[in-house]
Every structure is written in structure tokens, then in C-alpha cells.
Amino acid sequence: MIFVDRGSLHGGQPVVPMGDWMTRAAGKTTDAISDGPAHTVTDLYRAPEVKAALEKLFNYKCAYCETPGFAGFSWDVEHFRPKGRVAEDRSHPGYYWLAYTWTNLYPSCVFCNQRRKDQPTFDDPVLGPATGKLDQFPVADEGSRARAPADSLAAEDPLLLDPCRDEPDLHLTFDAAGGVSARAGSRKGDQTIRVFGLKRKRLRDARLDVLATISELIDEAVAEGTPRSNATRAVLTALSRPRRPYSALVKTIRDDPALFGF
């Protein structure tokens, strides 16, 4: 997970859904507030223009695990604050009034967003636990949870990292085995890893592939006459750019290459 600036510009313009979507969303938000918990959420939140803007803003990667490849698999428009119900409080109606709020919408791979068991791999044949966010939204204090449109969202203390508000690299770190852990005992880091399943097998293996690519690129550059320190710096700088897959991992390596054997 990396920080993504919602205020990013493209060609001098904010990256938001095209056309009149924001106006229509504002109208549906008014309806939701008027209807209250009985409001039936429409599919406006996942309109094509929303998905196009989310793809662009989040560098064509899952907002949570950084898996790229939206051209090759389906993905969800995910509500950071769940729209219909809240797993931690079944009496909560869900944040229905935020169902069409642009800043509450994120691109998520199905493995981060839906509840699925961590399937065996050839090299790791043990079935892993089910993970995925669905309607989970843990907060530090249930007494501060917003339950209605007039309640303060600022008073909440979410235990999930928000890629557009938090600095994920202050809470998450990676290791040479492709693993992820909470930095300095971060409670937000722990809960984010648990809820989104950031330790799942294929995600770990994908990070290992990045580590292998880094090693290969450095060796190729050294073979061509580039000093190893220069080659390491250049490769890590290139692969830590936001558009690159698993760039948070590469940023961790860049901060301490020797820890990863580079």
C-alpha cells in the first residue's frame, strides 16, 4: 500500500469521474440522507466513469495490495466505510450516506475486498484462512463511530489504513521472504494486514518475483560495467515509482538495501 494524493492533477485537471457524475452523485447523496437507513444504494458508485478515474488515480493497481493488471482481471469499486452494514456492529445501518462519495471509493482486487480462503499453491499446499474486507471497518472506540449523516467522521479513529489519508510506510514494512508486518507494533498496520489479507500466499510470491527482478536487473547492469552501488540505486529508484507493482516493498528495500542482500 502506498499513499495516493486525491488532489492529483492530470493535464492540470483533478482526477475525478468525467461528465456530470459528481452532480448526479450529489443528488443521490441527498436522496440517501432523506431516505435514511432504508435507502437502496444504486450502482451509480461503480459507473464506468468512476472506474476509469479510480484506475488512473491509483496507478492501475489495487489500492490496498498494489497488485497491478486491471486489464487482466475484474476488480471492485470498494467503499472504505461500508455502505450497507458494519461487521463490528450489526445494529449499524452502514454508512449509506457515503455510498456515492468520491473520497469513500477505492479500487480493490477481489481478494482484498471479498471474503476468500487463501488457496494452496504447489509450493505451499496448506489451505490458509479466509480474508478480505467485505463490510469490516474496525475503529478504536465504538462509542465514536458515526451512525448517521450528522455524526462526525473526524471523531472516528479507523484502524484500517486509508491510502489517501495515512502514510502507509509508517505502519507497514516488508522482508526478504516477501512477507509484510506492522512497523513498530502499529495497530493500524496489524488490522490492515489482517482485514485485507496482505499475507496471502500468492501476494507473498508476487513480492518475491519483484525481489528476483531487482536482483536480475542489478546483475545485468553490473555485467555491463555499472558499479554495483550505482546499479542498485538506479534499479530501486525506477521500481519504487508509484506506477510499479508492489512499490511499497521496493521503497522499503531502497531505505535499507543491505537488509535484503542488495
N, C-alpha and C positions, 0 to 999 in steps of 0.2 A: 504494500500500500504506500502511495506517495501523496503528498499534498497537491491538490488541484485548485487553482485560483478560479472561482466562479466569475471573477471580473475579467477573465482573459479576453483579449480582443483578437479578431481575425479581420485583416483588411480595415482596421480602425473601428470595427463594429463588435459589440458584445456577442459572444457565442450563446445564442438563445434560440428557441424554436422559431422557425420562419413564419411569415404571414401573420395572420391575426390570432395565432394560438394563445398568446398571453392574454389577449382581451377575452377570448372565449373561456379561458381558464379562470379568469377573474369572475366572470359571470357564474360559472359552475361553483366556484367557491362561495359566492353569495347564496346560491341555492342550498349548498351543503349546510351553511350556518343557519339558514332559515329552517331547513328540514330537521336539523339536529341529528341524533344518532340513527334516525330512521332513513337518512339519506342513502339512496342507492348509487354507488360510485359507478360512473360510466367509464368507457375505455378511452376517454379523451387524454388521460395521463400517458397513454402509450401510443399516441398518434405517430405516424411516420415522421413528422417534423420534430417531434420530441426525441425520437430515437436517433435521428440524424444529428441533432445538436449534441446529444449526450456522447455519441461516438466521437465527434470532433473534440469536444471539451476534455474528454477523458482519454484522449490519445489512442482510441480504438482498443482499449483494454478494459477488463473488469475493474471497477473502482476499488475493489477490496483485495483481490489476489493478484491483480496485474496480468492475468492470463490474456494474451492477445488473440486475434484471429476471428473477429466478428464476421468475416467473410465466410468462415467455415463452420460456424455453429450458431444455434439460436441463443438468445440471451434475453434477460428480463429487464423491464423498467421497474426498479425496486424502490419502495418507499422507505426511507431511512427511519422515519417514525411510521409504524404500521397503520394502514388506513382503516382496517376493519375490526381488529381486536388486538389485544396485547397479551402475550403468553404469560407474563409475570402477574397479571391481574385480570382474571376472566370477567370481572364486572366492568372493566373498562370498555367503552364503546369503540375504541380505536381513534386515531387522530384523523377522523373523517374530514375535518375542515382543512386538512393539509393534503388531501388526495390529489389536488391539481396545482399544488405549489411547486414551482420550478425548482426551488432550492431544497425540496424534500425528495427529489427524484434522482436516482443514480443508475448507471448501467451495471448490471451484475450477471456474471455467468450463472448458469442454473445450479452449479454445485455450491456456490456461496449463498444463493438465495433460497433454494428449495431444500427440503429435508431428504437426504440420501445417505445410504450407508457407504462407507469407504471400501470400495470393492477390491478384492485381491488382485495383485499383479503377479506375473510369473516369478519375480524375484522376492516378492513379499506376499505369500499366499494366505495370510490371515485376514479374515473379514474384519474391517475396522468399524468403529461406532458411526451412527448416523449424525451428521452435522448439517448445517445450513440455517439461515436466519429465519425464514418464514415470517412469523409475527412476533419474534423476540425483540425486546427493546429494554434491557435492564437499565435501571437508574440507581444511583447511590442511595436515594431516600425515596421510598414510595410516597411519603407524605408530600413531596414536592412535585409529583408527577402531574402534568397538565391533563385535565379530563374534559375540558370544554374550551371553545374558542376564546373566551375571555381570560383564561388562565395563562400565566406567564410561562413561556417556553424557556426563557432565560433562567428561571428559577430551578429548572431541572438540571441534574448533573448526570448526563448519559454515561454509561460505562462502555459504550461502543465508540471506537474512534471514528470521527467524521472526517473523511478525506478533504473536505472543503473548509474545515474549521480548526482541526487539530494538526499538529506536526507529527505524523506517524513515526518518523525516525527517532523521536524522543521516547517512544514507547515500545518499538519493535526492533529486534536485532536478529541476525542470521548466523549460521555456522557453516563450516566446510562440508557438512553432510547434507546440506540442503534444508536443514531444519530452521524453524523460526521459534523465538521465545520472547517473553516480555522483558523489556530492558529495565534493569534496576527494580524488579518487582512491581512494575506498573500494573495496577488493577485493570486499567483500560486495555492495556496490551493483552493481559490474560483473557479477559472477556471477549475481546475482538477475535483472538485466535480460536477460542472455543466456539463462539457462535458462527463464525464464517467458515470454520473447518480449515484453517490455514496450515494445518499439519497433515492434510490428507496425502496419501501416497503419491499420486500422480503429480501433485503440485510440488512435492519434495523432489521427485525425479526430474521435473521440468527445470527446477532451480539447479540441480546437478548438471543438467545439459548446458546451462549457461556457464557454470564453472568450467566445464570441459572446453567450451568455445573460447573462453577467455585464455585458458592455457594454450590452446592451439594457435590463437592469433598472436599471442606474445612470442611463442616459439618461432612462428613464421617470420615475424618481424626481426627477431634476433638472428635467424639464419640469413636474413638479407643484409645484416650488418648494423642494425639499430641496437644501441646499448640496451640491456635488459631493463634498466630503470626507466629509460625513456619510452620503451615499448610498453611497459606495464602502465605507465601513466597515460599514454595515448589510448590504449585499449580500454582502460577503465573509464576514462573520460567519455569516450564515444558510447560505450554501452550503458552508462548511467544516465543518459539523456531520457527525458520523460516518455518519449515515443517507444523506447526499447522495452522488451519484455522483462519483467522482474527487475526493474531498475533500482528498486529499494535494496535488493540484495547486492547489486553492484556498487551502490553508494556505500554500503557497509564495508565491502571489500576495499573500496578506494580509500576509506578512512584508515584502514589498517591491513594493507596487502599481506604483510608477513604472517598475520594470523591465519590466512588462508593459503599460505605457501607460495605467494607470488612475490 
